[in-house]
């Protein structure tokens, strides 16, 4: 999220024509160029998706205090798919690359396997010395087969469920996180509790925001989802994907979803309006909820462990330096600092982005969050991170996931049959993969 992982209030999504114009403008010469003047002052540009939380946690301001010659300018696109599309245009020669570009974990295989020549090998600046600061899997995902390290990890996305205690009380459901974790130890238990909620809440509020969110949680519990270790596309024959699809379709047919497409203005507004009572909650979602629900939401939210008996992971990001930056070394220095343990610890405490740096993971064990009813988020997400599967990532991982969740949107919003919607997903994947 960062993907990826955000707190700023979203702007209205652009229509197709406006988006095309915006992308062209963003790709124009000088749109995100770095600069250095004769006095040695440097402006570093960083282009991200969503909100990684660096600015909100005060990290840019702290770095600028430590380095008075550096000014940091961030740009961000709300939707990762729009961001990725624009980045591809820029990498193809459209201009406007920032000194630092964020990469979502579902895209990192595309970078290492197909676009490695477009990014700096961070080992040339000394990154190899940081290898043991990260899990082997997190480091390997951004490293090419010939040993070039193209990105440093910002966060990971261990999963939980965030829920509205005030809405649960109104519906006569328990609000204690431990009791709920037992009641929804399985996904069937989670859906059964949802039916109880729906019977009391009626049409004004729904159990979950969207079945696409539910699907992403369930497949996040799997080691192999869309590709196997050889790089073969396996989603059509993967029983875990089929099971996640069927569970999500059932939730839609049972009327448990508010039918809100994620990252849209209506979805953003629903965090404070009470349109849904639970949401799939990778760690980075905590900051997003705070940003959308605002101060009025403090104490009305809580966090409980994930259903399904196993932990899962949804999201996580990297910071990279595209080739051609005139200040690649300064950009790397900033990346190294932002992803170091002290900064990742601060980011989790303030924003909820769970650290990928092992030193920071140890430091956040006892963190609680007053916004989320003093939930022990360090313990909840720490345990999830320890037991989450090391996922096999393919070149088009995000594209496959997007097409499937788009098809589930047809089921919940249009009433499209499961078979027809799955066929649409297959066709969309075929077009995306090529």
N, C-alpha and C positions, 0 to 999 in steps of 0.2 A: 503496500500500500500500500510500502507503502504503500504493495502496494502500499500501494499501496496507503492510511493512518493519519487522522486529521482532526483539527479543532476549529478551523475557521468556518464561518458561515458561508455556505455555498452560494454562488451566483447562479442566476438562471442559465440553464443549459442552452447553448446556441442551436438554432435551427440549422438545417443542412446548408443553406446558402450562406448564412452568417458564419458557420463553422469553417466552411471552405475558405471564406475570405480571411478569417482569423488565422488559419493555418498558413496561408500564403503570406500574410503580413508578418507572422512570427518567423517565417523562414527567410525574410528579406535581410539584406546585408545590414549588419550592425544591430539587429534586433536584440541580441543578447551577447554582444562582443565584450570581452574583457578589455581592460585598459591599464596603462601605466604611464605616469608622467615623468618629467625630468627630475622631480624631487624624490623619485623612488616610491611614490605612493601607488598602490595597486588596487584595482577593483576586480574582484573575483565574482563571476556570475555562476549561479547554481540553479538548474532547471529541474523541477520535480513534478510529481502528480499528487493530487490530494494535498495533505499537509503532513509532512514528516514530523513536525513539531519542533524543529531546531530553533526557529525564530520565536515561537511561543514559549519555549523553555528558557529563553534568554541566552542561548548558546552563541548565536552570531554576535550579540553585543559583548559577550565575555571574550570571544576570540579577538574582536576588534580592540578591546581594551588591552589585551595581551600583545597585540600586534598593531600599534598605532598607524602604521603605514598601509593597513589593509582595510578596504571597505567591501562588504559582502552584499550582493544584490540577488535576491531570490525571485524566480518566477514559478508559477505553479498552474497546472491544468487540473480541474476537478476530477475528470474521468480518465482513468489510466489508458483505456483504449484510444481515446482521442490523443492523449500524450504520445503514445507509442506510434501512432500514425504520423504525427508531426515529426517525431524524432527520425523515423525512417526517411522522410523527405529531406531532412537536414543532412543525414548521413550520406544520402545519395548525391549530395552536392548542392543542396538548396540554400546553404548558408545559415547563419544564425545559431550555430551550436554554442552552448554555454561551456565554460571551463569545466564544470562538473555536471554530469547528467545522472539522474536516478534511474535504476533498472529494477523492475518488479521481479520477484523470484521466478514467476512463470515465464519470463522472457529471457532469463539468464542463459539458458541452453542455446537459444538462438544467437545470442551475443558470442558465446564461446565457440560455437560450432560453425557459424556462418558469417560473423561480422568481426572476428578478432582483429583483423587488419585495420579496423576503424577506431580502435581504442588503444590507449597507452598500456604497456606492460608495467604495472605498478612495482614490480620487482626491481625495475631499473632505478627506482627512487628509494629502495630499501624495504619494500613491503614484505619480502620473504622473512624478515626477522619477526614479523607479527603473526606468523602462521599458527603458532601454538596458543595464541590468544583466542582462537575460535575452535569450534568443533571441526573435526575432519570433514564432515559433510558440508558444513557451511562454507568452508574454505574451498573445497574441491569444486563446488558448483560454479564458482566464478573463475576457475582455472582451466586453461586449455589443455589438450592432450599432450602438448609439448612443454607444459610448465609455465606458461605466461599467466600471471594473475591480473585480471582485468577489473576487478572491483573489490571493495571492502564492505563487509556486511554491516548494515545498520541495525536491523531488528529481525525477529522471527514472529510467527503468529500462532502461539499455542492457544487452543480454543477453550471456551467456556460458554455459558448462557448468561446474558444479562436480562434482568426482568424488573418490572415495575411493581414494587411492593404495595403501593397504594391501590393499584388496579386489582392485584391479587386479593387484598383485603375486601374490597368491594364485592368481589365475586365469591367470597367465602373460601378461598384457597389458602393453604398455609404459606407463610412468608419466610420461614427459617430456611437458610440456604442448605443446611445439612439434611433437613427433612425432605426438601425438594429433591436433592441429589439422589436420595433413596427412592422417592416416588418415580423419578424419571431416570432410573438406572438403565433402562432400555429406551430405544426410540419409540416403541409401542407405548410405553408408560408415559413418555412425553406427549404423544398425540392423544392418549386417553385423558390426561389432565387438561389438554387443550379443549377437548370436547366439553368437559365440565365447565371450563371458563366460558366457552362460547355460549353454553346454555344460559348462563347468567348475564353475560355482557350483551347478548343480542347482536344487532348489526352496527352498533356504535363503535365497538372496539373488537379487535381480533387477536387471536392467540399469538400470531407471528407476523412479521412484516411482509415476507414473501417466501414462496417455496423455493425460489432460487437460492435464497440465503440458507434454507434448510439443507438443500442439496449440497452446497459448498461445504457445510459443516461435516456432513456424512462422508463425502469423498475425501475430505481432509484427514480422515482417520485411516486411510489406506496407503500402503507403501507404493503399490502399483495402481495407477488409475488409467491413464490414457496411453502410456508407452511402457514397454518392458525395458529391461536393462540393455538390450541390444539396439534400442532405438526404434523398434517396430511399434506401429500404432495398433493398440489392442482394445480400445474402448468398446468396440462393438461386441466383443466376446468376453469382456470382463464382468463377471458376475457381481462384483462389488459396485460397479457403475450402474448395472441394471437394478440392483437392490436399492441404491440411493435414489434412482429415478422413480421407481415404483412407490417408495415411501413418500417422496415429494408429491407425486401425482395424487396419492391417496389424501394427503393433507389438503391439497387444492380442492379435490372433490368433496371433502368433508366441510368445506367452508371455513377452514381455520386461518386462512391468509387474508391480510389486508390488501393484497394485490398491488403492492407498491414496488415499482422497479427501483432498485438501489441506485443511489447517486443522483436521483431526480429531485427537483424542488419539493414535490409532494411528499416524498420519503423524508427529506430533511425536516419538513414542518411537522411530520408525524411523531418525531421524538418528543415533542412537547405537548402535542394535542391529545395523546392517549389513544391513538388509532391502533396501536398494537401493544401487547403486554410482555412479549419476549422477543429476543433477537439473538441470532448467532453472534458470538462475541469473541473473536480473536483479540488478543491483548490490545492491539492498536485501535480497536473500536472504542475503548474507554475514552480516549481523547476526543473521538468524533462525537460521542454521546454528550460529553460535557459541552462541546461547542454548539451543538444543535439544541439541546434541552436548556442550556443556560443555567443561571444561578437558581432559578425557580425549581429546577429538577434535582437539586442537591437533597439527598436523603430519601428520594422516592425510587431510586434505583438500587439494585443489589446484584451480586454475581454468585453463581453456583457452578459446580462442576458439570462437565459435558455428559449427556446421555451416551449410551452405546457401549459402556464397559471399557473403552480404550480412549486414550487421548488423541488429539488430532492437531494438525497445523494448517493454517490458512493465511498465506501471505508471508511477507518478509521482503526486504529490499537490499540493494547494493548501491554504492556510489562509485561512479566511473569517471575517467578523464578521457574525452574523445581526442583523437590525434588532431593536431593542428592548433591546439591551444598554445598561445605564445607564453603562457604562464603555467605550464604543466606542473613544474616542481612546486610552485606555490599552491596550486590546486590540490596536489597530493598532500601537502602539509596540512591543509584544511581538512581533507578527508580523514587523514590519520588521526587528527585531533577529535573530530566529531564522532568517530567510531571507537575511540579509546574508552576504557572501562569507566573512568570518572564521569564522562559525558553521557554514556549510555545509562549509567545509574541515575543521573539527574533526569534524563529524558523519561525513564520509567516512572520515577516518583512524581513528575509533574504532568506527564502526558499519557502514560500507560503503555508506551512502546516497549515490548519485552526485549531485553538485551540479547544480542548474538555474541557479544564479547564475554568469554567465560568468567573473567574477573568481575564483571558487573553482575552476572547472574548470582554469584555467591553473595554479593553485597545487598541484594534486594529481597532476601528470604522473608524478612519480617515486615515488609512494607504493607500498610493498610491504606485504604482510601476513604476519607470521610464523605466524599461525594457519593460513593456507592455504599452507604450505610456501614462504613468502616469494614468493608469486606477485606479479608486477608489476601489481597491480590498477589502479593509476592509468593505466598504459599500455593494458591490455586493455580496460577500460571506457571510457577516453578515446577510443580509436580507434572503438569501437562507437558511442559517442555522436556522434562526428563524422559517421559515415556512415549512421546510422539514418534511416529515412524519416520525414518529417513526416506523421503519421497523420491521416487524416480521421476526425473523431469525430462520432458521431450522438447523438441524445437518449437512445436506449436502448442504447448501445454495450455497457455492462456486462451488461444483461439478456440481450442476444443471446448474448454470450460465455458467460454462465452456463448458459443452456439447452443450448448445444452441448456444453460440457464435461460437464454432467450426463448428457447422452445418451451421450457416450463412456464415462462411468462404467458405464452399463448394458451396453455392449459388453464391457468388460473384466471386470466383476464378475458379470454375469448371463449372459453369452454371447448377448445379444440381437443379432440380425442387423443389419448396417450399415443396410439400408433401413428396417427397423422403427425403429431408434434415431433415424435422421435424421427420420423422420416425427414421432417424439415431440418432437424438438427444434423442428421447425416449429410444432407445436401449442403448445408452451410459449412460443415467441416470439410467436405470434399473441396468446396470452392476456396476455403481458407488455406488448406494444406497444399492444394495444387497437385 
